[in-house]
Amino acid sequence: MPALARERHCMNCHALDHKVVGPAFEDVAKRYAGQGAMLPKLAAKVVRGGGGAWGPVPMPANPQVTPDEARQLVAWVLSLR
């Protein structure tokens, strides 16, 4: 999955273990641990963007990411704990 994250430019704003512009993927996994119902909401946020969850910098929309790719990416991130 890291290849898809790089391909879809996720790594421009995120890293596995430290904050860049957005939160570290490991921090996202910790925050949402045990909350499987969050997967579709987080996948939608990857595609449509949104803000407020991690501070003042909003998540930009990523229309180049398909809904299926977004689900795959979020499932991978949530598995990092």
Secondary structure by P-SEA (a helix, b strand, c coil): caaaaaaaccccccccccccccccaaaaaaaacccccaaaaaaaaaacccccccccccccccccccaaaaaaaaaaaaacc
